[in-house]
Amino acid sequence: MAKLFLSLDGNPVKEFRLTRARTSIGRRPNNDIQIDNLAVSGQHAVVEVVGQIYFVEDLGSTNGTLLNGEKITRHPLKSGDELTIGKYSITFWREPAVAAKQEEFEKTMVMQAPAVPVASMATKPVKSAKPMPENAPVAVIRVLTGNNAGREMVLNKNVTSLGKAGLQVVAFTKRGNDFYITHVEGEQRPLVNSREISEKPQLLMEEDLIEVMGIRMAFFFR
């Protein structure tokens, strides 16, 4: 279970349970969390869950969204993080057992500069050479270009991230036998088969070619 605690000047205002995949925050009444304050944009920010990881994303608001005092566009959340939207504070909380999985994810967020970055998820899958096989438990990303050419990464976790914080970070999410790629951080989105993905999860097909930070990779099953 995850919750958001809304407060103003240190005084609790309301508690919200995150029961949906996407929770909107803004001044307009159609938001899941409405904040009636002129410093808050009509559609200000959104909190969404991908796999078991929660993310906050600013929706191009006028005054921005702060996470622990730093302005962000999109960033994963961990228990205890504090968002600042207008004059209001929003604290993110989740159960300790789930938070432990988040910490494991955080450890993979920042890799050394030459390390391979990875991708994001879109509305509909890009057409690929052949569909994902039903009985292929081992999914692999192979680096094709750059200093790490030939290096492979086995996708054996529910969420695996790659990239460099502040530049570009992407996450691979496993759902049953399917794997999705999602854009987590950075102005430029990754490419799948030479096409930029959207903000939504993109289904990967075997032999898809992925490009992140100029590095090309291939997705396949072993």
Beta strands, then each sheet from edge to edge (+ up, - down):
strand 1: 2-8
strand 2: 11-17
strand 3: 22-26
strand 4: 33-34
strand 5: 45-50
strand 6: 53-58
strand 7: 65-67
strand 8: 70-72
strand 9: 74-76
strand 10: 82-85
strand 11: 88-94
strand 12: 139-143
strand 13: 152-154
strand 14: 159-164
strand 15: 168-175
strand 16: 178-185
strand 17: 191-192
strand 18: 195-196
strand 19: 202-203
strand 20: 209-212
strand 21: 215-221
sheet 1: 2+ 1- 11+ 10- 7+ 8-
sheet 2: 4+ 3+ 5- 6+ 9-
sheet 3: 13+ 12- 21+ 20- 17+ 18-
sheet 4: 14+ 15- 16+ 19-
end
